[in-house]
Amino acid sequence: MQSFRTEIENPVVEKDIIELADKIAAFNNLQIDEEKFRSLRLARGVYGQRQSGVQMIRIKLPYGKVMSNQLRRISEVSDEYSRGKLHITTRQDIQIHYVDLQRTPELWAELERDDVTLREACGNVVRNVTASETAGIDINEPFDVSPYADALFKFFLRNPICQEMGRKFKVSFSATDEDTGLSYLHDLGYIAKIRNGVSGFKVMVAGGLGSQPRHAEVLYDFLPADKIIPVMEGVLRVFDRFGERKSRAKARMKFLLKEIGLEAFRNLIEEEQKAIEFKTVTIDAASYVPSEPVIVKAPKVEIKEVAAFDLWKSTNLIPQKQKGFVAIGIKVLLGDFYTDKARLLADLVETYAAGEIRLTLRQNIVIPFVKEDIVPFFYTELDKLGFVEPGYNKAVDITACPGTDTCNLGIASSTGIAAELERVIAAEYPQYLENSDLVIKISGCMNACGQHNMANIGFQGMTVRTPEKLVAPALQVLLGGGNLGNGNGAFADKVVKVPSKRGPEALRRVLNDFEANANGKPFVAYYKEKGEKYFYNFLNDLQDVSNLTQVDFIDWGEEGKYVKEIGIGECAGVVIDLIATLFLESEEKIENAREAFENEVYSGAIYYAYQSLVNTSKAMLLAENKKTNTHASIIAQFDEFFVASGKIELNTTFSELIYQINKNTPNKEFCSQYINDSENLLQKAQRFRALSNTFVKSVI
């Protein structure tokens, strides 16, 4: 441990990394349960991989902004601990694969030397805060959302209220009404607005993709910027208390809102405001320091292939609101690139731009602040790296998750079919190199990491079974989804399911019909006008599995016969609770509460005490084989089975005791009393369990 223990200046980060190392050691020594260990490592960006014995590491990069020094550091880490390959995700993170679990603490320590974290990149926490990749440079933005995304990320990182929720929680910021942050499919989505001279946001809540996509609802038409953090804290508290915990399939925010309704949800948020320490949080946008462009002369270059250069300029240059500058979009095939190119790119932007890149929601890279007069130089330098493929954010730019390459849940190859479809479009539909109105996305399973069900044309990995019971890889074809702007969107319909090798033919038929019959309409309007049945009719014959050939049983990008292999998914951080470990967690939470109390962080201390109270009551209920689906149901049942029956004496109801959390301001006096309440309950529960166990042993 000493090798990284002394190199980290931030004691909070150092403690975090040492804790991960200690927990790995405890897991190796069989001192903690595998499922409990999984929850801990996921919250620290360490994710199980399809291949046994190795981990995927997710690096959390708020709103996709990466400085040159950070990109070099990530490259060094990938070379040392992985295979020199970087993968950009649809949440603006970077993933590296094939990492030894034992080396993850030192890997994390290396990243932190340049202020790069793994913390809460996976697990049941607030995931990476995403934002429009053009934030700060967008010609249409009312203001730069970057300072607000940055402040929100920092406020909730390691915040006690969102460390052990029932499921993950996703937040986005959109710079303009184009809603390029896709607010309508997030748990919370913020769209920049100005009203009466005040900066603020339209707030969308409880959207989501997955097997049951749900359009977010408007929580507030306009919320002043100084309220976004208190409101989000209220939302998280409500989700933590009332969200489903037992059934993973129903544990997202979208299901909670569907169950209780928007007005009831708003009321619960309002009830929490008394317990929230900061009623407003002023975000000093003026103190946020954006990257400064370097004003230097670049070497003169001669463009040899002028036609290729002109095509690239027409598809890959992004206008900036800063006069004299443009941004460059780099199309990154499947979001994968290598560290040798990453280092050269870092050097290039540091010397001739603003020393930063932006990772995009479509798995690409944006270089902001390139002087217009040195664009030819940039083109020649990027060409050396293989980074000048035209079609950035156009139809040929297909989004795909890793699928069966590395993911436990992958059913069929998403990367293989994506590469083939891009080839088909480039070769047979070259006009789509400049078409930005057509969006194609692919996921390897129903979880929609590739966002297939919000695309104009989407594909989802599945399987089909022949009459002879043979299994072949397949694709669900979805049509008609799209981002409509200002928090509005359409989800795609499932039209047909075809063997994977027929995916290109399905795409050809749809594009041919679109060419012939759209009459200039965007794809969403064209699809809506024609209707699902229309597309089903001309794609239906592709579903026939009675005539499959040998090639149909080999997935894209593979050589051997397809075998369906699905492991245990970790994107939700599944946790199996054990009574003993819950009591241990209660003790740890009380220790955390006392430490926070000593540091005068009363809001955090109170929430740790609340978590201890919940863990203690949950342990007692599990011992009685009672359901523990939500915090609210745990609290009600504990009153019924233990307090009302006289088994545990509290001199009040458990509900009245624990719900003090949202009826008192987080001051020193209440905090001290609440921590004592949690400790008293734990002691009484432990005595009750000890007596019960003694009685059972005496009977046996």
GIVEN-V902631 format. One line per field, one symbol per residue. phi: phi as a letter, one per 40 degrees, with the letter a starting at -180 (. if undefined). A space follows every 50 residues. Layout:
# GIVEN-V902631
phi: ???
This chain:
# GIVEN-V902631
phi: .dcbcccbcccccdcccccccccccccccgcbcdcccdcccccbgbbcbd ccgbbcbbccbdfgcbcdccccccccccccbbbgbbbcccbgcbbbbgbc dcccccdccccccbfbbbdgcbgcaccdccadccdgbccbccaccdcccc ccdccccgcdcbcbccacbbbbbbcaccfccfccbbcbbbbcabbfgbca acbbbgcibgcbcbccbccacabddcbccdcccccccccccbccbccdcb ccdccccccbgccccdcccccccccccbcbbccccccccccccccbccdc bbccbccccccdccbbcbcbcccgbbbbcbcbdfgbabcccccccdcccc cbbbgabbcbcbgbbbbcgbcdcbddcddccccccgbbcchdfbdcccca ccfccacdcdbbcccccccccccccccbbdcccbcccbbbbbbcaccgcc fccbcdbbbbcabbbcdcgcbbcabccbbgciccgfgbabccccbabbdd ccddcccdccccccccbcfgccdccdccccgdcdcdccbdccccbcbcbd cccbcdgbbcccbcbbcccbcbgcbbcbdccccccdcccccccccccccg cccccccccdccdcccccdccccbgccbcbccccccccdccbcccgcbcb gaccdccccdcbbbccbcccdcccccdccccccccccccccccccccccc
